[in-house]
Amino acid sequence: MAKKGPSGQIALAQAAAGEQVSPMLRLSLAWMKKSKVFELPTLCTPVADTHAHLMSFWKVDPVSALARAAAAGVAQLTTIWDPLADARHAASAEAFHELLVGWVAEARDLFESGAEAGAVDSDVAAPELFDHVRYLAGVHPYGAPKYTDEVHSLVAEALDGPLCIGVGEIGLDYHFDADDNIEAAPHDIQIRAMSRQLELACERNLPVELHLRHEDTDEERSSHMDAYRVLREVGVPAAGCVLHCFGEDRATAERFCELGCYIAYGGAATFSRNDEVREAFAATPLDRILFETDCPYMAPEPIRGLECEPAMICQTVQLLAADRAARTGERAEDILRAAWENSCRLFSR
C-alpha cells in the first residue's frame, strides 16, 4: 500500500531549494489545501486523461506528474503540442517527440524506484501508462492570426510522427481572456484556421479535439454555433471528434452528439455552479463520454485552485460518475468503463 502524506507542496519546495526529493515523496497521491490533506480516491477501472498540457505546468515537474498518474491508475494520457504556443520549449514536432520520450523514460524509472521502495500500491497503479502516452498537434485559436502555410506544414508533418495520434486542440475562442489580456481574433480568421486543420484530420482519418469558448453572456453560444457549421461543411473525421473541456448545457451536448462527436468532461464540471454541465454529462450517451484534466488548469473540487495534474482525474471521474449514477440509475463502474473504452477506441493508435 502506498504511503501517503502532504507531498505536493513539500516536494516542490525541496526541489526548488536544490534538495534531493525521495521517490516516496514524489509519488505520494496527497495534496494540501488550506492546511487540509486531500488523498485521491481509488477507482475500479483504468482511466484515461484525454487532454493534458505537459509543457504548461508552472511548478509541477512533468516527470513526477507522469509517475504519479501511473501510481493513481491513469493508464492512458494524451497531451498537446502547439507549434506556435509551445515553440519556446519545442520548436518542432521532432523536438517535442524527444522531450516527451525523455519525460516518459524518467517517469518510468521513478515509478519503478518508488515501487521497490513501497511507495506504489500495485493494486491501483497502471505502469502500462508509460507505453500509452501520446500527443495531438494543432494550433489553438489564440494562434489563428499567425496560422500561415508554413505553420500548417508543421502541423501536417507532426502527424507523421510515431507518437502523434491526432489534431488538436483547434477551434474557436470568442472570449476575452482578462488574465492574459488576450483579445479574441476576428471570427473569420479563427474559422479559417480551424477549417484547414479539420481538413487535415479528415484527410488523414485522425481524431480531432476542439476548443470552443465564448463569453458567458453569449446566449447564442456563438462559438459552438459556428463550429457546428464548420463541422457540417468540412466534415467530422471518421476517427472521431471531441469537444474538449465541455462547459455547456444538455441541448448543446446532444446537438454535437447527433453529429457523431464525443464530449470530454474535466475538473470544471465538478464546480458547484456547473450543475448545468453535470446535467449534460448525465444525458451524454455512454459511447460518447470522455474524461480529461486540461492540466495544469481547473483542478477539481475540493482542491480547486491547486495546479492540476493528470493524477487528479481520479477525483473528477469519481465525482461525475457518482453524480450521473444518482441521476440515471446507472452503475458508476459502467460509466467509468464506457469512458475508458471510448478513450481506447479514439487514442490507441
N, C-alpha and C positions, 0 to 999 in steps of 0.2 A: 504493500500500500504506500502510495506517495506520502511523504511527509509535507505537510502544508504549513504555510505561515505567511505573513505580510511581506511578500517577496518584491513586488514590482518596484516600489519607490526605493527600497533598501538597495536592491541590485543596481538601479540606475545611479544612486548616489555613490556607491562604492566604485562603479565603473568610471564615473566622472572624476573621481579622486585618484584614478590610476591604480586602484586596488584590484587584485585578482578576485573574481566572483566565482564561488563554487558552483558546480553543476546542480547541486541540491537546491541552491537558492535561485539559479537561473531557470529552473524547471518548475518551480512552485506555481501552483494554479490558484493563487490567492492574491487579492488586491486590497489595498486600504483606501477608504474614502471617509473623511471626517472622523478619523480615529476608529472606524469600524472596519473589521476584516470581512471581506466577501470571498467565498470559495465557489468555484464553478460547479454546476450540477453535473451528475453523471448521466449520460444518455444511454438508451437501449439499442441504438443503431449507429452506424457510421454517419458522419455529417460532412457536407462539403461547403466550403466558403467559395461561392461562385464569383465574388468580386472583391478584390483586395488591392491596396496600393502599397507594395512593399518598399517602394522608394520614397514614400511620403511621410514616414514616421518623423516626429520631432525629436524624441528622446529614446524611444524603444529601438533596440538592436534587432534588425531583421533576422539574424541567425537565431537569437534567443526566441523571437516570436514564432518562427517556424518550428523550433524544437518544442516549445510549449504547446503549440497547436497539435502536434502529433501526440504529446502526452495527454492532451484533453480528449482525444478521439477524433480529431479532424483528419479525414482520410484522403481528401482531395482539395486542392486550392488553385484558383485561377486569379492571377494578378494582371496588372496592366502596364503596357509600355506605350507612351505617347512621344513620338519623335520631336515634338515641339516642347511640351511641358517638362519632359524628362531629359532634355538634351544636356543639361549640366552634369548629369550623372552617367548617362549612357547615350551618346550621340548617334548610335547606330543599333540596329537590331542585333548585330553580331556582338557588340559591346555589352548589350543588356543580357544576351544569352550567357556570356562568360560570367557576368556578375551574378546572375541567377543560379547558374551551376555551382559557383563557388559558395554562395549562401547555403544552398541545399546540402552540399558536402559537409560544410562546417556544422550545420544543424544536425545532420545525421550523427556526426561524431559526438556532439554534445549530448544528444539523446541517448546514444549508446553508453557514454560515460555515466550519465545520470541513472540509466537502468542498472548498471553494475553497482552503483552506489546506493541503490534502493530508493531513488527519487522519482521513479515512474511506476504507476500502477499498471501492470501488464494486462489486467482485465479490462482496462479502459483505453489504453494507448493504441494508436494507429501508426506504427512505424512505416506502413505502406505509403503514408503521405509523401515520403521523400522520393518515391517513384511516380508521384502524380501531382507535381507542381508544374503548371503550365501558364501561358500568358496570352493575352489578346493584344493586338496592335491597332492603334487608331488615334485620331486627333479629336480631343474634347471640343465641344462647341466654342469654348473660350478662344481656341486657336483658329477658328474658321477664317478670319481675315488674312491669315498667313498660310492658308491651305493652297499652296502652289502645285504645279505639276511635279516639281522636284520632291515636295513633301509626299505627294500621292505615290510617287515611286518608292519612297522609303517604306510606306505602309505596305505596298504590294510586295516588296522584297522581303519584308519581315514574315509574310505569310508562308514563305517557303521554308522557314526555319523549323527544326525538329521539335521545338518546344512551343511554337506559336500555333494556337488552335482556333483562332477566330479574329474577328474585327471588333474593336471597342476600346474605350467607350466613345461612341459617337452620338450625335443627336442635336437637340435644340435647347438652348438655355436663354429664356427671355427675362430672367431675373437680374436685378441689380444686386451685385454682391457687395454689400456695405463693408464687410470685414476686410476685404482686399481691394475695395474701391474699383471694382471691375464692372464697366458698363456692358450691357448686352450688345453684341454685334448686330448689325442690321439683319433682319429676319431672312431676307433673300440670300444673303451671303452664307448664313448658317445652313439654310435649306440646301444650297448648292453643295456645300462640303459634306453634309450628311448623305445626300443622294449619291455622290461619287463614291463614298466609302461603302454605302449599302450595295451599290452595284458590284463592287469588288467581292463582297460576301456572297452575293447571289451567283456571280460568275465562278467563284472558287468552291461553291457549295460548303461554306463555313458558317458557323453561328455568329451572330452579331449581338452586342449589348448596347442598349440605347439609354442615354442620359436625357431626360425630358424634365424641364422645370420652367415654371412661370411664377409671376407674383401671386402671393396668397389672395390678393384682391381680384384676381383674374377669374371671374366666374365662368368664362367660356373655356377655361383651361386650354389656352391657345397653343401652347407648345405641343400638347397631346393631339389637338385637332390637326395641326399642320403635319405632325409626324404620321398620323393615321393616313393622311392624304398621300404623303411620300411613300409609305409602305404600299398603298394601293397602286400607285403609279409605277414605282420601281420594282416592287415585289418583296415578299417575305422569304428569306432564304429557307430552302427546304431543310437545311441543317438546324434551323432554329433561330428565333429572335426573342431576346429577353428585354423586358422593361426593368432596368436595374433600379434599385432603391425606390421602389414604388411607394408613393405617398398620396395617392388619390382615392377616390371613392369607388364603391362597388360597380356602379354603372360604367365607369371608365375602364376598370379591370375587365369587365365582361365584354366590352366592345373590342378590346385588343385580343382577348382570348378567342373571340369569334374569328379573328384573322389568323389564328394559329400561334399566337405569341405566348411565351412564358412570362410569369410575373415573379420578380425576386423581392423578398421582404427582408429588411435589415433591422438594426437596432432602433431606428426611429419609430418603427411600428410598435415598440413597447412603451413609448412615451404616453403619459396619461391622457394628453389632449388628442391622441390619434386613434380614438375608438372607430372613426370612420375607416381608417386603414385596416384595422383588425376585422371590421365587418367585411371589407373587400377580400381579405385573406380567407375568411371563413367561406366566402362564396366562390373563390377561385377553384376550378376543378383540380382534383388531386394530381392529374397528369400534367398540370401547368404550373405548379408551385416550385419555388426555389428559395434558398436562404443565402444570405451574404452578410458581410460586415461593412464593406466600404471603408475598411480601416485605412487610416487612423481616425476616421471621423465617426461620430454618433455611436458611442458605446451604449449598450442597452441599460435600462433600469435594472437594479438600483445603483449602478456605477456610471451612470450618465455623467459626462464631464471629464472622465479619465480618458487617456489616449487609448483608443480602441485597437485591438489586435485580433488575429484570427481565432485564437482560443475562445474568445468571448462569444463566439457564435453559439456556443453551447447554451448560454443563458438566453439568448434571443430565441433559439429553437424551442427550448423548454417552455418559455412563457407563451409564445404564439401557438404552439401545438396544444397546450392546455386550454388556452382561450378558445381556440377553434373547436376542440373536443366538447367544451361546455356548451357551445352554441349549436353544434350539429349532431352530437351524439356519437361521432366517430371516435375511434381509439387513437390516443396520442401517438402510439407506436406506429400505427398505419400511416399517419400523416408524415412522420419522420421518414418512414421507409419510402413513401412515394416521392418525397423531395430528393432523397438520396438516389433513387433510380432515375429521376429526371436529370439530375446532375451528371450521372454516369452516361446517360444517353447523349447529352449535349457535349460534354467536355472530355470524354475518354477517347481522344484521337489516337 
